[in-house]
Amino acid sequence: MDEAERRRMTREKMARGELPRGNPQSIMVHTGTGARCAVCRLGITGSETEYEVEFTLRWVSFWFHRSCFATWLDERAKP
């Protein structure tokens, strides 16, 4: 997936409320566990870095590939 598509998907998911815009309570970085990425929906394999973003107020977590996480951080900061 190219950067433009990743940004489009991220913006659409935030607009629909599927991805949050707020600040997470914690961010954990570890080896991929096979979880599906919140942006691209592909599994994050053991050879990839996985970003787990936790929102304790709603007790929900989101998992991201490195590039999808960077895109989400950038897009959620925009007005």
N, C-alpha and C positions, 0 to 999 in steps of 0.2 A: 504494500500500500504506500502510495506516495504522500508527501507532506500535505498537499492541498486536500486530498481525500480525508486524511486523518483529522485535519482541522475542521473540515465540513462536518464529519461525523461527530466530533466532540461538541461543536456548537449546537448541532441538532439535538443531541442527547441532553445537553444542559437546558436547552429551550423546553424540552418535554419533561424535564425534572428527573431524568434517568441518571444524570450525573450532577453532583452538587457543585455549587460555586463557593461555598464557605470554606473556612480553614479546618482541616482535620485535627483531631486530638493527637494522633500519632501517625508516623510514617515509618514503616519497617522495610528494609531492603534485604533480600536474601535470594538464594538460588531458586529458580522457578520450580513450582510444585504441580504444574499442570492446570492451575486455575485459569479460567477464561478472562481475558483482558476486557475491562469495562468499556474500552473504546472500540477495538477491532473485533472482539469476540473470539479471537484465536487463542488456543491454549498457550501458556507460558511454560516452555520446556525447561528441563533441568540444565540445559546449556545456556540459558538466558538469565538475566537479572530480573527479578520480580519486585515490584513496588506494591506493598500492601498499605492502603490508606484507610485509617479507621476513624469513624465518627461515633463516639461513645454516646452522644446525646440520643441518637436513634438506634444505637447498637448495630451499625452496619459497616461493612468493609467493602472496599473496591480494590481490585488487583489490576495492575498495569504493566505492560512492557516498558522498557526504559524510554523509548521514543514516544509512546502514547502518554506516558506520565508527563514528560516534558511539554507535550502539546497541551494537555489538560491544565497544567500549571499556567502556561502562557495564556490560554483562552479564558480561563476563569478570572484572570486579573483584568481583563478588558471590560469596560463599562457596557 
